[in-house]
Amino acid sequence: MKRMLLTLLMALVCALSLRCGAAAADLQSEQSAAYGADAVEQSLPEAAYETFGALTLKDAASPEAQLEKLWTKLTGASQDILFSAARNAALLLIVVFLSSFCGTISGGSACSGVARTASAIAVSVLSAEHVTSCVAVGREALWALSDFSRVLLPSLCTAAAAGGAITSAGAKYAATTLFFDLLITVETDLLLPALYAYAAMMIAGNALQNELLLSISSLLKAVIKWFLLAVATIFTAYLAITGILTSTADAAAAKAAKTAISAALPVVGSILSDAAATLVSGAAVIRNGIGVLGMLGVLAVCGIPFLTLGVHYLLYQLTGGIAAAFCEKQLANLIQGFADVYAFLLGMTGAASFILFLSIVSSMKAVSVG
């Protein structure tokens, strides 16, 4: 009889455990849908799907496997990118050596000036196709980040607020949306045309040895650099100040709410308080999962553009350094100018990804109710 009662008791415990587990799974699924995690999964950029396949919140629990996929894709693409950039650099060096040779045999005659102009045109033609394709790569990355942020940021804000970060989540969401939309708009509508203008002025100024055109190109270069640094600096400072001020308010509000529930309902107050803490903990788990998915999406979008622009920038810098040793300053400055174009493209993509990435990390570190 005792054995039968013990068996029935064990069966009841197992049934209750399975029921609680199913209820927890249903609760997490409902929270996931309510906080927009499903929408984030469906709106992941095409680059993320090509790199990782279909991602879900479960995949966020083991990001190491996804990072290995990203590394595999980058290493696979690096060979073609490096070959294309190295081939272009080799052609530029041929132009440099031919220009140096022509300058040596002409001995400063009129033919020397013609050779310099022809060399500048040759460098510009060889570089134009690569620069144009890299601008397209950078622009597509910016658009992809912009589209993804419109789904990621609201979902992350909702989950963070449900996790106890009521004040900081809204403040960070408002700041990120403002800065990110401003940055994308200015970069695509103003800075990219300004970059084309800089390249045109830089080419014409070096080819014609026109100081006015070179001065205009230097001014455009300074404006682009100043804007990117200013946006990144102001956004970082705002997040730091907001995090300090609002995190304290969130922690105090969460503690006060928990105390009020327990005091107002003496019998069941502690139970309801613990239940609320369980809901908040679930929201924090989903928030972190959304954050990991967001990070993976940003890395997938920016991985190939960063690699492409970085390789071109380094090889142009190397080629410009070699050119400075073998030919006149004019041609070396032209090649260095194209290196600056790649640097600015890298900076524009990097600034956008930096703001989005930093916002994700900041939201994931938001205060939760314990």
Stockholm file with secondary structure:
# STOCKHOLM 1.0

chainA/1-370         MKRMLLTLLMALVCALSLRCGAAAADLQSEQSAAYGADAVEQSLPEAAYETFGALTLKDAASPEAQLEKLWTKLTGASQDILFSAARNAALLLIVVFLSSFCGTISGGSACSGVARTASAIAVSVLSAEHVTSCVAVGREALWALSDFSRVLLPSLCTAAAAGGAITSAGAKYAATTLFFDLLITVETDLLLPALYAYAAMMIAGNALQNELLLSISSLLKAVIKWFLLAVATIFTAYLAITGILTSTADAAAAKAAKTAISAALPVVGSILSDAAATLVSGAAVIRNGIGVLGMLGVLAVCGIPFLTLGVHYLLYQLTGGIAAAFCEKQLANLIQGFADVYAFLLGMTGAASFILFLSIVSSMKAVSVG
#=GR chainA/1-370 SS CHHHHHHHHHHHHHHHHHHHHHHHHHHHHHHHHHTTHHHHHHTCCHHHHHHHCSCCHHHHTCHHHHHHHHHHHHHHHHHHHHHHHHHHHHHHHHHHHHHHHHHHHHTTSHHHHHHHHHHHHHHHHHHHHHHHHHHHHHHHHHHHHHHHHHHHHHHHHHHHHHTTCHHHHHHHHHHHHHHHHHHHHHIIIIIHHHHHHHHHHHHHHHHHTCHHHHHHHHHHHHHHHHHHHHHHHHHHHHHHHHHHHHHHHHHHHHHHHHHHHHHHCTTTHHHHHHHHHHHHHHHHHHHHHHHHHHHHHHHHHHHHHHHHHHHHHHHHHHHHHHHHHHSCHHHHHHHHHHHHHHHHHHHHHHHHHHHHHHHHHHHHTCCCCC
#=GC SS_cons         CHHHHHHHHHHHHHHHHHHHHHHHHHHHHHHHHHTTHHHHHHTCCHHHHHHHCSCCHHHHTCHHHHHHHHHHHHHHHHHHHHHHHHHHHHHHHHHHHHHHHHHHHHTTSHHHHHHHHHHHHHHHHHHHHHHHHHHHHHHHHHHHHHHHHHHHHHHHHHHHHHTTCHHHHHHHHHHHHHHHHHHHHHIIIIIHHHHHHHHHHHHHHHHHTCHHHHHHHHHHHHHHHHHHHHHHHHHHHHHHHHHHHHHHHHHHHHHHHHHHHHHHCTTTHHHHHHHHHHHHHHHHHHHHHHHHHHHHHHHHHHHHHHHHHHHHHHHHHHHHHHHHHHSCHHHHHHHHHHHHHHHHHHHHHHHHHHHHHHHHHHHHTCCCCC
//
